[in-house]
Amino acid sequence: MTQDASDGGAAPFDATAYLDAASRLIGLEIPEADRAAVVAALEGIAAVAADLMATPLDDDIELAPVFTA
C-alpha cells in the first residue's frame, strides 16, 4: 500500500507515467500492444515493493558488509 503525499509519505505510484518517463529516458519504444501488460507488471512490482518498504526494521539491525573485487 502506498502512502498519500499529504501525510508526508510518497506520492501514489503512477505506473503509466513511470513507463512513459523511463522508456523515454533509455530510448526504449514500448509497442502500444504491450503497454497494458507492462503497466500491469509495474503495478504488481510496486505493490510488492510497497509491502516490503512498509515493514519496520529494528534500530539495531546491522548492514551487510560490501565486498569488492
N, C-alpha and C positions, 0 to 999 in steps of 0.2 A: 504494500500500500504506500503510495507516495503522499507526502505532506503538501499542504497548501502553502504557497509563498507568504500568505498573510500571517501565518503563525511562526514565521522565522525559518520554516523548512524550505526544502527545494520546491521549485515550481513543478507542477504535474508534467510528466514526460509526454511529449508530443512526437510519436514515432514518425509521423509523416513529415513533420518539419525536420526532424533529425535525419531521415533518409534523404530529403532534398539537400540539406546542407552538407552532409558527409559525402554523398555521391558527387556533388559538385566540387567539393574540396579535393577529392582524389581523382577527379576526372573519370568517374565510372558512370556510364549510362545504364540505368535500370529500365529494361523494356516495360512498357505500360502493362503488358500481360502478366508481369511478375511482381509489380508494385504491391498489390494487395497481400501476397504471400510474404514478401519481405517485411512489410509493415506489421503483419501478424507475428512474424518471428521476433521482430524488435520489441513488440509489446510483451511477448512472453518472456524474453530476456530481461526486460525492465521489471516485470513482476517478480521474477526470481531475485534479481538484484535488490529490489526494494525490501523484500523479506530479509535478505542477508544483511543489508545495511541497517535494518531496524533492530537487529539482535544486539543487545547490550554486551559490552565486554568489560570484564573486571579491570580495575585500575592497575592491578599487579601483574597483568599479562606481559610476558617478555616477548619482544620481537624476535623473529627467527634471524639467525645470522645470515649474512650475504657473503657468498663465496665467489670470488672471481678468478679466472684463469690467468 
